[in-house]
Amino acid sequence: MFVRNTLAAAITAVALLATTGCAVTRDQSSAGAYVDDTTITAKVKSKFIEDKAVAASSIQVETLNGTVQLSGFAKSETERDQAAALARDVKGVKSVKNDILVRP
C-alpha cells in the first residue's frame, strides 16, 4: 500500500512538472522563445557589467521576442547610447527600445 501511494505521488508530481515546466509567459509563442529571451537579457547585462562606461546597476533590461527594452537612468547621453549599442551587438537581438533617462 505504501509503495503504491508513493508511486502514485511520484507520477502525479512528474505530470505536474511536465505540464507546468514548459509554461509560456508574456505572450510568447514557445518555451524556446522564452529561453532565448532570458539568454539575451543575461548577455546584455553581462556586457553592461564588463563595460566601464555603463552603470549596470542603474539600467534594467527586459527582452520579449528578441526586442530588448532598456530602462533606468544614465549619467550622460554617452552612457545611454553606449548601453543601446552594447545591447544591439548581442546575438539574437532584433531591436532595442531605449527608454533610459539621462539624470546627471
Secondary structure, DSSP 4 states (H G I P E B T S, - for coil): -HHHHHHHHHHHHHHHHHHHTT---TT-S-HHHHHHHHHHHHHHHHHHHH-TTS-GGGEEEEEETTEEEEEEEESSHHHHHHHHHHHHTSTT--EEEEEEEE--
